[in-house]
Amino acid sequence: MGLRVLLVLGVLAVAVAAGLLWRSRNGRFVAVRGAADSAGRLTADDLGAPLGAEATFLQLSSEACAPCRSTAVVLGALAGERGGVAHVEVAAEDRLDLVRRFDVLRTPTVLVLDGAGVVRGRLSGATTRQQALDALDRCPATA
């Protein structure tokens, strides 16, 4: 009986640790290195929307995704307040070319593009306003 209790506690500890790790990665900005080649550049034609003069948040979302909706609200508001920053949301299921090209594994994934359309970083999971601002500050071409 004692072994079963230890097994249950061990599984619970692993589950809690995995949950905390997952949560810590939500909205974290990860810079992309070496993205200046054509594979890491997007144009207004690629997106079907104009790029921001300073930065563009390209959000890949899915229909049944609550964090996608909250992230869209945050990024849309930020783009509305900051000149030169644009927010473009696309349905991942409609843009599988982008999903494959940028190895998108979850939604929302937000690609942070500089004014020239070069992908400079990415955020995955629900993103807060502060995380989005930090991403703009840490993005090499928008700082």
C-alpha positions as CSV (number, residue, x, y, z in Angstrom):
1,M,0.0,0.0,0.0
2,G,2.9,2.4,0.8
3,L,4.3,1.9,-2.7
4,R,1.0,2.9,-4.3
5,V,0.9,6.1,-2.3
6,L,4.5,7.0,-3.3
7,L,3.7,6.2,-7.0
8,V,0.6,8.5,-6.9
9,L,2.7,11.3,-5.2
10,G,5.4,10.9,-7.8
11,V,3.0,11.1,-10.7
12,L,1.4,14.1,-9.1
13,A,4.8,15.8,-8.6
14,V,5.7,15.2,-12.3
15,A,2.3,16.6,-13.4
16,V,2.7,19.8,-11.3
17,A,6.2,20.3,-12.6
18,A,5.1,19.9,-16.2
19,G,2.2,22.3,-15.6
20,L,4.5,24.9,-14.1
21,L,7.0,24.6,-17.0
22,W,4.2,25.0,-19.5
23,R,2.8,28.0,-17.7
24,S,6.2,29.7,-17.5
25,R,6.6,29.4,-21.3
26,N,3.3,31.2,-22.1
27,G,3.9,34.5,-23.7
28,R,7.7,34.3,-23.4
29,F,9.6,36.1,-26.2
30,V,12.2,34.0,-28.0
31,A,14.5,35.8,-30.4
32,V,15.0,34.2,-33.8
33,R,18.6,34.3,-35.1
34,G,19.6,34.3,-38.7
35,A,16.1,35.1,-40.0
36,A,17.2,37.8,-42.5
37,D,17.2,35.4,-45.4
38,S,14.1,35.1,-47.6
39,A,12.8,32.1,-45.6
40,G,12.5,34.4,-42.5
41,R,11.0,37.4,-44.4
42,L,7.3,38.0,-45.0
43,T,5.7,40.7,-47.2
44,A,2.3,42.4,-47.1
45,D,1.3,40.2,-50.0
46,D,2.2,37.1,-47.9
47,L,0.0,38.3,-45.0
48,G,-2.8,40.0,-47.0
49,A,-2.4,43.1,-44.8
50,P,0.1,45.9,-44.6
51,L,3.2,45.6,-42.4
52,G,3.8,48.0,-39.5
53,A,6.6,50.6,-40.2
54,E,8.4,49.5,-37.0
55,A,7.0,46.1,-36.2
56,T,4.2,43.6,-37.0
57,F,2.6,41.0,-34.7
58,L,1.6,38.1,-36.9
59,Q,-0.7,36.0,-34.8
60,L,-1.5,32.4,-35.9
61,S,-4.7,31.4,-34.2
62,S,-7.3,28.6,-34.3
63,E,-11.0,28.9,-34.0
64,A,-11.5,26.9,-30.7
65,C,-8.7,28.7,-28.8
66,A,-9.6,30.9,-25.9
67,P,-6.0,32.2,-25.4
68,C,-6.1,33.2,-29.1
69,R,-9.0,35.6,-28.5
70,S,-7.4,37.2,-25.4
71,T,-4.1,37.6,-27.2
72,A,-5.8,39.2,-30.2
73,V,-7.4,41.8,-27.9
74,V,-4.1,42.6,-26.3
75,L,-2.1,42.9,-29.5
76,G,-4.9,44.7,-31.4
77,A,-5.1,47.3,-28.6
78,L,-1.3,47.7,-28.5
79,A,-1.2,48.2,-32.3
80,G,-3.9,50.8,-32.1
81,E,-2.0,52.8,-29.4
82,R,1.5,52.6,-30.9
83,G,2.2,54.1,-34.3
84,G,4.2,52.0,-36.6
85,V,3.0,48.7,-35.0
86,A,0.5,46.4,-36.8
87,H,-1.4,43.3,-35.6
88,V,-2.4,40.7,-38.2
89,E,-4.3,37.6,-37.1
90,V,-4.6,34.6,-39.5
91,A,-6.2,31.3,-39.0
92,A,-3.6,28.6,-38.7
93,E,-5.8,26.1,-40.5
94,D,-6.1,28.4,-43.5
95,R,-2.3,29.2,-43.6
96,L,-0.7,25.8,-43.3
97,D,2.2,27.2,-45.4
98,L,3.1,29.5,-42.6
99,V,2.5,26.9,-39.9
100,R,5.0,24.6,-41.6
101,R,7.5,27.3,-42.6
102,F,7.8,28.6,-39.0
103,D,7.3,25.3,-37.1
104,V,4.1,26.4,-35.3
105,L,3.2,23.7,-32.8
106,R,0.5,25.5,-30.8
107,T,-1.9,28.5,-31.0
108,P,-1.6,31.3,-30.5
109,T,1.9,31.7,-31.8
110,V,2.8,35.3,-32.5
111,L,5.7,36.0,-34.9
112,V,7.3,39.4,-34.3
113,L,8.4,41.0,-37.6
114,D,10.5,44.1,-38.0
115,G,9.5,46.9,-40.4
116,A,11.1,45.0,-43.3
117,G,9.0,41.9,-42.5
118,V,11.9,39.9,-41.1
119,V,10.9,37.5,-38.3
120,R,12.9,38.6,-35.3
121,G,11.2,36.6,-32.6
122,R,8.1,34.7,-31.4
123,L,5.7,34.3,-28.5
124,S,3.7,31.2,-27.9
125,G,0.6,30.8,-25.7
126,A,-1.5,33.5,-24.1
127,T,0.3,36.8,-24.2
128,T,-0.2,39.7,-21.8
129,R,0.3,43.4,-22.7
130,Q,3.5,43.5,-20.7
131,Q,4.9,40.5,-22.5
132,A,4.1,42.1,-25.9
133,L,5.8,45.3,-24.9
134,D,8.8,43.4,-23.7
135,A,8.9,41.6,-27.0
136,L,8.9,44.9,-28.9
137,D,11.7,46.2,-26.6
138,R,13.8,43.0,-27.0
139,C,13.2,42.7,-30.7
140,P,16.6,43.8,-32.3
141,A,15.2,45.8,-35.1
142,T,12.4,47.5,-33.1
143,A,14.2,48.5,-29.9
